[in-house]
Amino acid sequence: MKKAYYNNRLLISLICGIFILLFHFSDTIAQSRISLFGWHERTLQISLNQYQNYGGPFYDRGLFRMYTPAMSKEHDLDLVTYDFSVFDDYSWHYHQQNSVKMYVGSFDLGEFLHGVTIRNYIPVAKGLVLPLEIDRRYDMRTDRTVVWLGLDYQFNDLHAAGFRQSVSEQKADLNGMIYYRYGSLSAGWVQAELTFMDWANNAIYGLGEFRGTGYENSRKHEQYPRLLSFKAASPVWNGFRGELMGALITRSRSKVGPLDNDELNTIDRQRAHWIGALAEWGNTHFSTALTWQTRYAHFRRSNSRFKDLLSGPDDEIRYGNFQWENTLGGVLSVNYGSFHFYNQVQHSWIRDRERDINDRPSQWYSDIIYAPFDYRERRWILRHRLSWIPDWSGLTASLEWASIYHDMGSDFEFEFRENPVRAFDYRQLYELASINERLTLILGYRFNKMSRFEIGASYDVDGDREQGYLDYMVERATRRFDGGFGKLIIFW
């Protein structure tokens, strides 16, 4: 019965979105473009700034954390509503100029989810620019503030090179990147990047160990990670255009553990990669795009000392996990005068597996995994938006339907209240909902074609009857108000 109810809600949402587009499919006057570079950039920041991810650098639950104990059941739906769309990502990444974008939205009674990026390009000589970027983001996967400093040099119309250096509160989390770019926006372009991750890590921890102060636990790289990345965009040809991007974090090997007890140290190995692709076609009537994204991360932990130092086989640590996410998406956009309609549909296949050779909890740091698991999920994310955006500056209005549908499964036999998510205390009590739906009214003011301010409030369609945080749950009457938010994006 529950499965049929889930399928019916999903089918109704899809049909409603398609109906909106077909009903308004007529002669139009403009087109919209989208980009996946925003997704690539967010994944890049998660990978490069692991000290500012949930749990920090000693957390053994992997790099791409689909769920954390601090998340509520509507956390990801909040991000879908509050964060900027793939249309905003196109304007941001294809207009390299001074700008700021910010969103802030209600998470619970006392906290806001928020994200802010400020960038400024300072010309200092012919072809030479000093870029400055500040990135701030807070949600239940990351609490990040990073400043990126650098230097860009444009050799001619087609060739450019430069470097970036990150600065944050953690000295061991410094990242240096060099890049080369060939091409232009009109002719298409490709950019290759090499990032030296955590290049000061060993020096910082080594100094703390030498002084005997500063760190309870240390992480020393025996094999440093390197990040190789690229992104490319094609020119527009007969309405067609494409994007391709990806990255590889080379295998790292690190000695991790208490400074005062070397026998408890472990060897941690990690690697990851991701890739995204976009194919889009548009004309004066409408635009449509097909997207594909995949992310993979692998983590493994073992003893740092030889086996003959162990008291028995139960002391051997052979623990590991991996996260894998594959997403296929589609976007349809129609503009009719001042009215804009767009649908976005994403279908994801998610797997999160964890295993210890001794079938016991993970070692030393996270202390939240009670048993091995092999969690699998199929997820749908749907967005249908109708907007009134006049060509002139002034007021704007939008009505958006956003929903996430989780079809969860697991090979792991432990289940509590028919919820196979995993054996966290908070999931045993506060189960992940299969259906999350909301209707959002958005009012705004547009300063020019790319700069605007918006505020919005949401109505909870599915009417959650439970709320909770960490390891407790509270029953309540059906709640319909589903939070408010604000957005700002300005170019100058």
Residue pairs with C-beta under 8 A, 6 or more apart in sequence:
2 434
5 435
6 405
6 407
6 434
6 435
9 403
9 405
9 435
9 437
10 380
10 382
10 405
13 382
13 384
13 401
13 403
13 437
14 345
14 382
16 384
16 401
17 343
17 345
17 382
17 384
17 401
18 343
20 341
20 343
20 384
20 386
21 286
21 332
21 334
21 341
21 343
24 334
24 336
24 339
24 341
25 285
25 286
25 334
26 336
27 284
27 285
28 284
28 285
28 286
28 334
28 335
28 336
28 337
29 284
29 335
29 336
29 337
30 284
30 335
31 282
31 283
31 284
31 285
31 286
31 287
31 333
31 335
32 87
32 90
32 282
32 287
32 333
32 335
32 340
32 342
33 87
33 90
33 94
33 241
33 280
33 282
33 287
34 85
34 86
34 87
34 89
34 90
34 278
34 280
34 287
34 289
34 331
34 333
35 86
35 89
35 90
35 92
35 93
35 94
35 243
35 278
36 86
36 89
36 243
36 245
36 276
36 277
36 278
36 291
36 293
37 89
37 93
37 231
37 243
37 245
38 84
38 86
38 88
38 89
38 92
38 93
39 89
39 276
39 293
40 231
40 245
40 247
40 274
40 276
41 93
43 64
43 247
43 274
43 295
44 227
44 229
44 247
45 135
45 137
45 142
45 144
45 146
46 53
46 63
46 64
46 141
46 142
47 63
47 227
47 247
47 249
47 272
48 166
48 175
48 195
48 197
48 227
49 142
49 144
49 146
49 166
49 168
49 173
49 175
50 56
50 57
50 63
50 173
51 57
51 168
51 170
51 172
51 173
52 142
52 143
52 144
52 145
52 146
52 168
52 170
52 173
53 59
53 63
53 65
53 141
53 142
53 144
54 65
54 68
54 70
54 140
54 141
54 142
54 143
55 61
55 65
55 68
55 365
55 366
57 172
57 173
57 219
58 217
58 219
58 256
58 364
58 365
59 365
59 366
60 268
60 299
60 301
60 319
60 321
60 362
60 363
60 364
60 365
60 366
61 299
61 321
61 354
61 362
61 366
61 369
62 297
62 298
62 299
62 321
62 322
62 323
62 352
63 270
63 272
63 297
63 299
63 323
64 272
64 295
64 296
64 297
64 323
64 325
65 141
65 323
66 323
66 325
66 350
66 352
66 377
67 352
67 421
67 422
67 424
67 427
67 432
68 140
68 141
69 368
69 424
69 425
69 426
69 470
69 471
70 140
70 469
70 470
71 140
71 141
72 107
72 108
72 140
72 430
72 467
72 468
72 469
73 430
73 431
73 432
73 433
73 436
73 464
73 466
74 433
74 436
74 464
74 482
75 107
75 113
75 139
75 140
76 404
77 402
77 403
77 404
77 436
77 438
78 105
78 106
78 107
78 113
78 483
79 113
79 139
80 381
80 383
80 402
80 404
81 105
81 400
81 402
81 438
81 440
81 456
81 458
81 483
81 485
82 103
82 104
82 105
82 113
82 115
82 485
82 487
83 103
83 115
84 92
84 101
84 103
84 487
84 489
85 344
85 383
86 291
86 331
86 344
87 333
87 342
88 101
88 489
91 450
91 489
91 491
92 99
92 101
92 489
94 185
95 450
95 491
96 121
97 121
97 491
97 492
98 119
98 120
98 121
98 491
98 492
99 118
99 119
99 489
99 490
99 491
99 492
100 116
100 117
100 118
100 119
100 488
100 489
100 490
101 115
101 116
101 117
101 487
101 488
101 489
101 490
102 114
102 115
102 116
102 117
102 487
102 488
102 489
103 114
103 115
103 485
103 486
103 487
103 488
104 112
104 113
104 114
104 485
104 486
105 112
105 113
105 114
105 483
105 484
105 485
105 486
106 112
106 113
106 483
106 484
106 485
107 113
107 139
107 140
107 483
108 469
112 138
113 138
113 139
114 136
114 137
114 138
115 136
115 137
115 138
115 139
116 134
116 135
116 136
116 137
117 133
117 134
117 135
117 136
118 133
118 134
119 131
119 132
119 133
119 134
120 131
120 132
120 133
121 129
121 130
121 131
121 132
121 152
122 129
122 130
122 131
122 132
123 129
123 130
124 130
127 153
127 154
127 155
128 151
128 152
128 153
128 154
129 151
129 152
129 153
129 154
130 149
130 150
130 151
130 152
131 148
131 149
131 150
131 151
131 152
131 162
131 164
132 147
132 148
132 149
133 147
133 148
134 145
134 146
134 147
134 148
135 144
135 145
135 146
135 147
135 148
136 144
136 145
137 143
137 144
138 144
144 168
145 168
145 169
146 166
146 167
146 168
147 166
147 167
147 168
148 164
148 165
148 166
148 167
149 164
149 165
149 167
150 162
150 163
150 164
150 165
151 162
151 163
152 160
152 161
152 162
153 160
153 161
153 162
154 160
155 161
157 184
158 182
158 183
158 184
158 187
159 180
159 181
159 182
160 180
160 181
161 178
161 179
161 180
161 181
162 178
162 179
163 176
163 177
163 178
163 179
164 176
164 177
164 179
165 174
165 175
165 176
165 177
166 173
166 174
166 175
166 176
167 174
168 174
171 200
171 204
172 198
172 200
172 201
172 204
172 205
172 219
173 198
173 201
174 198
174 199
174 200
175 195
175 196
175 197
175 198
175 199
175 227
176 195
176 196
176 199
177 193
177 194
177 195
177 196
177 227
178 193
178 194
179 191
179 192
179 193
179 194
180 191
180 192
181 189
181 190
181 191
181 192
182 189
182 190
182 191
183 189
183 190
185 233
186 235
187 235
188 232
188 233
188 234
188 235
189 232
189 233
190 230
190 231
190 232
190 233
191 230
191 231
191 232
192 229
192 230
193 227
193 228
193 229
193 230
194 226
194 227
194 228
195 226
195 227
195 228
195 229
196 224
196 226
197 224
197 225
197 226
197 227
197 249
198 221
198 224
198 225
199 224
201 219
201 220
201 221
201 224
202 220
202 221
205 215
205 218
205 219
205 220
206 220
207 214
208 214
208 215
208 218
208 259
209 215
209 218
209 259
215 259
216 258
216 259
217 256
217 257
217 258
217 259
217 365
218 255
218 256
218 257
218 259
219 254
219 255
219 256
219 268
220 254
220 255
220 256
221 252
221 253
221 254
222 253
222 254
222 255
222 267
223 251
223 252
223 253
223 254
224 252
225 249
225 250
225 251
225 252
225 270
226 249
226 250
227 247
227 248
227 249
227 250
228 247
228 248
228 250
229 245
229 246
229 247
229 248
230 244
230 245
230 246
230 247
231 243
231 244
231 245
232 243
232 244
232 245
233 241
233 242
233 243
234 240
234 241
234 242
234 243
235 241
239 281
239 282
239 283
240 279
240 280
240 281
241 280
241 281
242 277
242 278
242 279
242 280
243 276
243 277
243 278
244 275
244 276
244 277
244 278
245 275
245 276
245 277
246 273
246 274
246 275
246 276
247 273
247 274
247 275
248 272
248 273
249 270
249 271
249 272
249 273
250 271
251 269
251 270
251 271
252 268
252 269
252 270
252 271
253 267
253 268
253 269
254 267
254 268
254 269
254 270
255 265
255 266
255 267
255 268
255 304
256 265
256 266
256 267
256 268
256 301
257 264
257 265
257 266
257 304
257 364
258 264
258 265
262 304
262 305
263 305
263 309
264 364
265 304
265 305
266 301
266 302
266 303
266 304
266 317
266 363
266 364
267 301
267 302
267 303
267 304
268 299
268 300
268 301
269 298
269 299
269 300
269 301
270 297
270 298
270 299
270 300
271 297
271 298
272 295
272 296
272 297
272 298
273 295
273 296
274 293
274 294
274 295
274 296
275 293
275 294
276 291
276 292
276 293
276 294
277 291
277 292
277 293
278 289
278 290
278 291
279 289
279 290
280 287
280 288
280 289
280 290
281 287
281 288
281 289
282 288
282 333
285 334
286 332
286 333
286 334
286 335
287 331
287 332
287 333
288 330
288 331
288 332
288 333
289 330
289 331
290 328
290 329
290 330
291 327
291 328
291 329
291 330
291 331
291 346
292 327
292 328
292 329
293 325
293 326
293 327
293 329
294 324
294 325
294 326
294 327
295 323
295 324
295 325
296 322
296 323
296 324
296 325
297 322
297 323
298 320
298 321
298 322
299 320
299 321
299 322
300 319
300 320
301 317
301 318
301 319
301 320
301 362
301 363
302 316
302 317
302 318
302 319
303 310
303 315
303 316
303 317
307 316
310 316
314 358
316 357
316 358
317 363
318 356
318 357
318 358
319 355
319 356
319 357
319 362
319 363
320 354
320 355
321 352
321 353
321 354
321 355
322 351
322 352
322 353
323 350
323 351
323 352
324 350
324 351
324 352
325 348
325 349
325 350
325 351
326 348
326 349
326 350
327 346
327 347
327 348
327 349
328 346
328 347
328 348
329 344
329 345
329 346
329 347
330 343
330 344
330 345
331 342
331 343
331 344
331 345
332 342
332 343
333 340
333 341
333 342
333 343
334 340
334 341
334 342
335 341
338 388
338 389
338 390
338 391
339 386
339 387
339 388
340 385
340 386
340 387
340 388
340 389
341 385
341 386
341 387
342 383
342 384
342 385
343 382
343 383
343 384
344 381
344 382
344 383
345 380
345 381
345 382
345 383
346 379
346 380
346 381
346 382
347 378
347 379
347 380
348 377
348 378
348 379
348 380
348 381
349 376
349 377
349 378
350 375
350 376
350 377
350 378
350 379
351 374
351 375
351 376
351 377
352 373
352 374
352 375
352 376
352 422
353 373
353 374
353 375
354 362
354 369
354 372
354 373
354 374
355 372
355 374
356 362
356 363
356 372
359 371
359 372
361 367
361 369
361 370
361 371
362 368
362 369
368 424
368 425
369 422
369 423
369 424
370 414
370 423
371 412
371 414
371 423
372 412
373 410
373 411
373 412
373 414
373 422
373 423
374 410
374 411
374 412
375 408
375 410
375 412
375 420
375 421
375 422
376 408
376 409
376 410
376 411
377 406
377 407
377 408
377 409
378 406
378 407
379 404
379 405
379 406
379 407
380 403
380 404
380 405
381 402
381 403
381 404
382 401
382 402
382 403
382 404
382 405
383 400
383 401
383 402
384 400
384 401
385 398
385 399
385 400
385 401
386 398
386 399
386 400
387 396
387 397
387 398
387 399
387 442
388 396
388 397
388 398
389 396
389 446
390 396
390 446
393 445
393 446
393 447
393 448
394 445
394 446
395 443
395 444
395 445
395 446
396 442
396 443
396 444
396 445
396 446
396 452
396 454
397 441
397 442
397 443
397 444
398 440
398 441
398 442
398 444
398 454
398 456
399 439
399 440
399 441
399 442
400 439
400 440
400 442
401 437
401 438
401 439
401 440
402 437
402 438
402 440
403 435
403 436
403 437
403 438
403 461
404 436
405 434
405 435
405 436
406 432
406 433
406 434
406 435
407 434
408 419
408 420
408 421
408 432
408 434
409 420
410 420
410 421
410 422
412 420
412 422
412 423
414 420
414 423
416 423
416 427
416 428
416 431
417 428
417 431
419 427
419 428
419 431
419 432
421 427
421 431
421 432
425 470
425 471
426 468
426 469
426 470
426 471
426 472
429 468
429 471
429 472
429 473
430 466
430 468
430 471
430 472
430 473
433 462
433 464
435 462
436 462
436 464
437 460
437 461
437 462
438 458
438 459
438 460
438 461
438 462
438 482
439 458
439 459
439 461
440 456
440 457
440 458
440 459
440 482
441 456
441 457
441 458
441 459
442 454
442 455
442 456
443 454
443 455
443 456
444 452
444 453
444 454
444 455
444 487
445 452
445 453
446 452
447 453
447 490
448 491
450 489
450 491
451 489
451 490
451 491
451 492
452 487
452 488
452 489
453 486
453 487
453 488
454 486
454 487
454 488
455 484
455 485
455 486
455 487
456 484
456 485
456 486
456 487
457 481
457 483
457 484
458 481
458 482
458 483
458 484
459 480
459 481
459 482
460 479
460 480
460 481
460 482
463 478
463 479
463 480
464 478
464 479
465 475
465 476
465 477
465 478
465 479
466 473
466 474
466 475
466 476
467 473
467 474
467 476
467 479
468 474
